[in-house]
Amino acid sequence: MSATATKVSKKELNSNHDGADETSERLPRFIISISFYFPRLNEQASEEILKVEQKYNKLRQPFFQKRSELIAKIPNFWVTTFVNHPQVSALLGEEDEEALHYLSRVEVTEFEDIKSGYRIDFYFDENPYFENKVLSKEFHLNESGDPSSKSTEIKWKSGKDLTKRSSQTQNKAGRKRQHEEPESFFTWFTDHADAGADELGEVIKDDIWPNPLQYYLVPDMDDEEGEGEEDEEDEEGLEDIDEEGDEDGEDDEEDEGEEGEVKC
């Protein structure tokens, strides 16, 4: 190989190396410029998804209305549903359950602009605890995106305020027992401290409301235990019968053997 060829090859190599360096410097800028469009696309996708959700929320309303009419014919549907739900039941005291026996209907309404919030309405029959026919709690997002909530003021009948009774019960129980009784379910209507972390509202809206029947139909554990005990008793009875049958069979065989010996 000549010296000239060698020099050319080195020049080409240097040129290629400089080009690679230039490309490697440009690539991050290209990636940054392309990545700039991702948030815009994600925002557009979110807006499209919200439009679809709004459309189908409207389509679902007649079915929810018909379902509510049917549920209203089932005694104690909603109190049973709440008691069977693991998260909600943890918030219920005995008197809460008694009050919820008068709960006849629950409705969840998402506002037309879904991003702005939703409302949960609880409809009650005439009851000995409060005057209200409807208790509501609303969740909103203000213009700055901060969550807030507001609710119906509960008009308690004399001596029936379960939120006050709950705190008194806890104070008494604290002197006798180490664990505390749960706060009244109805304190939720007065709690607006952290609307963005309202777990009960989210559970009712996203878990219970779409399909309350799954919790209403949860089998009673006491019934299951009772059925299990009955099954065990039945099995034990069958085993006793089998044992008695085996003993009778052995006795018959012995008698037949003795008769055979006598004939011989």
C-alpha positions as CSV (number, residue, x, y, z in Angstrom):
1,M,0.0,0.0,0.0
2,S,1.4,3.5,-0.9
3,A,2.0,6.3,1.5
4,T,-0.6,8.4,-0.4
5,A,-3.3,5.8,0.1
6,T,-2.4,5.5,3.7
7,K,-2.8,9.3,4.2
8,V,-6.2,9.3,2.4
9,S,-7.5,6.5,4.5
10,K,-6.5,8.3,7.7
11,K,-8.3,11.4,6.4
12,E,-11.4,9.5,5.6
13,L,-11.3,7.9,9.0
14,N,-11.0,11.3,10.7
15,S,-13.8,12.6,8.6
16,N,-16.1,9.7,9.5
17,H,-15.2,10.1,13.2
18,D,-16.0,13.8,13.1
19,G,-19.4,13.0,11.4
20,A,-20.2,10.4,14.1
21,D,-19.4,12.9,16.8
22,E,-21.7,15.5,15.2
23,T,-24.5,13.0,14.8
24,S,-24.2,11.9,18.5
25,E,-24.4,15.5,19.5
26,R,-27.5,16.1,17.4
27,L,-29.4,13.0,18.6
28,P,-30.2,14.2,22.1
29,R,-31.6,17.4,20.6
30,F,-33.7,15.3,18.2
31,I,-35.0,13.2,21.0
32,I,-35.8,16.2,23.1
33,S,-37.7,17.9,20.2
34,I,-39.7,14.7,19.6
35,S,-40.4,14.1,23.3
36,F,-41.8,17.6,23.4
37,Y,-44.9,16.4,21.5
38,F,-45.6,13.5,24.0
39,P,-47.3,15.6,26.7
40,R,-49.5,17.2,24.0
41,L,-50.5,13.8,22.6
42,N,-51.2,12.5,26.1
43,E,-53.4,15.6,26.9
44,Q,-55.3,15.1,23.6
45,A,-55.8,11.4,24.5
46,S,-57.1,12.3,27.9
47,E,-59.6,14.7,26.4
48,E,-60.8,12.1,23.9
49,I,-61.2,9.5,26.7
50,L,-63.2,12.0,28.8
51,K,-65.5,12.6,25.8
52,V,-66.1,8.9,25.5
53,E,-66.8,8.5,29.2
54,Q,-69.2,11.4,29.1
55,K,-71.0,9.8,26.2
56,Y,-71.4,6.4,27.8
57,N,-72.3,8.0,31.2
58,K,-75.4,9.4,29.5
59,L,-76.2,6.1,27.9
60,R,-75.9,4.3,31.2
61,Q,-78.4,6.6,33.0
62,P,-81.6,4.9,31.9
63,F,-80.2,1.5,33.0
64,F,-79.1,2.9,36.4
65,Q,-82.6,4.4,36.9
66,K,-84.3,1.1,36.1
67,R,-81.9,-0.7,38.4
68,S,-82.6,1.7,41.3
69,E,-86.4,1.1,40.8
70,L,-85.8,-2.7,41.1
71,I,-83.4,-2.3,44.1
72,A,-86.0,-0.2,45.9
73,K,-88.2,-3.3,46.0
74,I,-85.6,-5.4,47.9
75,P,-85.7,-4.8,51.7
76,N,-82.5,-3.7,53.3
77,F,-80.5,-3.9,50.1
78,W,-78.2,-1.0,50.7
79,V,-77.4,-1.7,54.4
80,T,-76.6,-5.3,53.5
81,T,-74.4,-4.1,50.6
82,F,-72.5,-1.7,52.9
83,V,-72.1,-4.2,55.7
84,N,-70.8,-6.8,53.3
85,H,-68.2,-4.4,51.8
86,P,-64.9,-4.9,53.7
87,Q,-63.9,-1.2,53.6
88,V,-67.3,0.3,54.4
89,S,-68.2,-2.2,57.1
90,A,-65.0,-1.1,59.0
91,L,-66.7,2.4,59.4
92,L,-70.0,1.1,60.7
93,G,-71.0,0.9,64.3
94,E,-74.1,-0.9,65.5
95,E,-76.2,2.2,65.5
96,D,-75.0,3.2,62.1
97,E,-76.3,-0.1,60.8
98,E,-79.7,0.5,62.5
99,A,-79.9,4.0,60.8
100,L,-78.9,2.6,57.4
101,H,-81.8,0.1,57.5
102,Y,-83.9,3.2,56.5
103,L,-81.7,3.9,53.5
104,S,-83.8,3.2,50.4
105,R,-81.7,4.5,47.5
106,V,-78.2,5.5,46.6
107,E,-77.4,7.6,43.5
108,V,-74.0,8.6,42.1
109,T,-74.0,11.5,39.6
110,E,-70.8,12.5,37.8
111,F,-71.0,16.1,36.6
112,E,-71.2,16.8,32.9
113,D,-67.5,17.8,33.0
114,I,-66.2,14.6,34.6
115,K,-63.0,16.3,35.6
116,S,-64.9,18.7,37.8
117,G,-66.3,16.1,40.2
118,Y,-69.3,14.0,41.3
119,R,-72.2,13.8,43.9
120,I,-73.4,10.9,46.0
121,D,-77.1,11.1,47.2
122,F,-78.5,8.9,50.0
123,Y,-82.3,8.7,50.1
124,F,-83.8,7.7,53.5
125,D,-87.3,6.7,54.6
126,E,-88.8,8.3,57.7
127,N,-86.6,7.3,60.6
128,P,-86.0,8.1,64.3
129,Y,-82.5,9.6,63.7
130,F,-82.8,12.7,61.5
131,E,-85.3,14.8,59.6
132,N,-83.5,14.8,56.2
133,K,-85.0,12.8,53.4
134,V,-81.8,13.1,51.3
135,L,-78.2,13.4,52.4
136,S,-75.7,14.4,49.8
137,K,-72.0,14.9,49.5
138,E,-70.3,16.6,46.5
139,F,-66.7,16.5,45.4
140,H,-65.3,19.3,43.2
141,L,-62.1,20.4,41.5
142,N,-61.8,24.2,41.5
143,E,-60.1,26.1,38.6
144,S,-56.7,25.6,40.1
145,G,-57.3,21.8,40.3
146,D,-57.5,21.7,44.1
147,P,-60.2,19.2,45.4
148,S,-62.9,20.3,47.8
149,S,-66.2,18.9,49.1
150,K,-69.4,20.0,50.6
151,S,-72.4,18.1,52.0
152,T,-75.9,18.3,53.5
153,E,-76.2,19.4,57.1
154,I,-77.8,16.5,59.0
155,K,-80.8,17.7,61.1
156,W,-80.5,15.2,63.9
157,K,-83.6,14.5,66.1
158,S,-83.2,15.2,69.8
159,G,-80.7,12.8,71.4
160,K,-80.1,10.9,68.2
161,D,-76.9,12.5,66.9
162,L,-74.8,9.5,66.1
163,T,-71.6,11.5,65.5
164,K,-71.6,12.8,69.1
165,R,-72.7,9.5,70.5
166,S,-69.8,7.9,68.7
167,S,-67.2,10.1,70.4
168,Q,-68.9,9.5,73.8
169,T,-68.8,5.7,73.3
170,Q,-65.2,5.9,72.3
171,N,-64.3,7.8,75.5
172,K,-66.1,5.3,77.7
173,A,-64.7,2.3,75.8
174,G,-61.2,3.7,76.1
175,R,-61.4,3.2,79.9
176,K,-62.5,-0.4,79.6
177,R,-60.9,-1.6,76.4
178,Q,-57.7,-0.8,74.6
179,H,-59.2,-0.8,71.0
180,E,-61.5,2.0,69.8
181,E,-64.9,1.8,68.3
182,P,-65.1,3.1,64.7
183,E,-66.3,6.6,64.2
184,S,-69.8,7.0,63.0
185,F,-70.4,6.5,59.3
186,F,-72.2,9.8,59.4
187,T,-69.1,11.8,60.4
188,W,-68.1,11.4,56.8
189,F,-70.7,14.0,55.9
190,T,-69.0,16.6,58.0
191,D,-65.4,15.7,57.1
192,H,-64.0,18.1,54.5
193,A,-60.4,18.2,55.7
194,D,-58.9,16.3,52.7
195,A,-61.3,15.9,49.9
196,G,-58.6,14.6,47.6
197,A,-58.1,11.6,49.8
198,D,-61.7,10.7,50.5
199,E,-61.5,7.0,50.3
200,L,-65.1,6.3,51.1
201,G,-66.4,8.5,48.3
202,E,-64.1,6.8,45.8
203,V,-65.1,3.4,47.0
204,I,-68.8,4.1,46.7
205,K,-68.4,5.8,43.2
206,D,-65.9,3.4,41.6
207,D,-66.5,0.0,43.4
208,I,-70.0,-0.2,44.9
209,W,-72.1,1.9,42.5
210,P,-71.2,0.2,39.2
211,N,-72.2,-3.2,40.7
212,P,-73.7,-3.2,44.2
213,L,-75.2,-6.7,43.7
214,Q,-71.8,-8.3,44.0
215,Y,-71.7,-7.2,47.7
216,Y,-75.4,-7.7,48.4
217,L,-75.0,-11.4,47.4
218,V,-72.0,-12.1,49.5
219,P,-73.0,-15.1,51.6
220,D,-73.3,-14.6,55.4
221,M,-70.3,-16.2,57.1
222,D,-72.4,-17.3,60.0
223,D,-74.7,-19.2,57.6
224,E,-71.7,-20.7,55.9
225,E,-70.3,-21.8,59.3
226,G,-73.7,-23.2,60.3
227,E,-74.0,-25.1,57.0
228,G,-70.4,-26.4,57.5
229,E,-71.3,-27.7,61.0
230,E,-74.5,-29.4,59.6
231,D,-72.4,-31.0,56.9
232,E,-69.9,-32.3,59.5
233,E,-72.8,-33.7,61.6
234,D,-74.3,-35.4,58.6
235,E,-70.9,-36.9,57.7
236,E,-70.5,-38.1,61.2
237,G,-74.0,-39.6,61.2
238,L,-73.2,-41.4,57.9
239,E,-69.9,-42.7,59.4
240,D,-71.8,-44.0,62.5
241,I,-74.3,-45.8,60.2
242,D,-71.5,-47.3,58.1
243,E,-69.8,-48.5,61.3
244,E,-73.1,-50.0,62.6
245,G,-73.6,-51.7,59.2
246,D,-70.1,-53.2,59.3
247,E,-70.7,-54.5,62.9
248,D,-74.0,-56.1,61.9
249,G,-72.3,-57.7,58.8
250,E,-69.6,-59.1,61.0
251,D,-72.2,-60.5,63.5
252,D,-74.1,-62.1,60.6
253,E,-70.9,-63.7,59.3
254,E,-70.1,-65.1,62.7
255,D,-73.7,-66.5,63.1
256,E,-73.5,-68.1,59.7
257,G,-70.2,-69.7,60.6
258,E,-71.6,-71.1,63.8
259,E,-74.6,-72.6,62.0
260,G,-72.2,-74.2,59.5
261,E,-70.2,-75.8,62.3
262,V,-73.4,-77.2,63.9
263,K,-74.5,-78.7,60.6
264,C,-71.2,-80.3,60.1
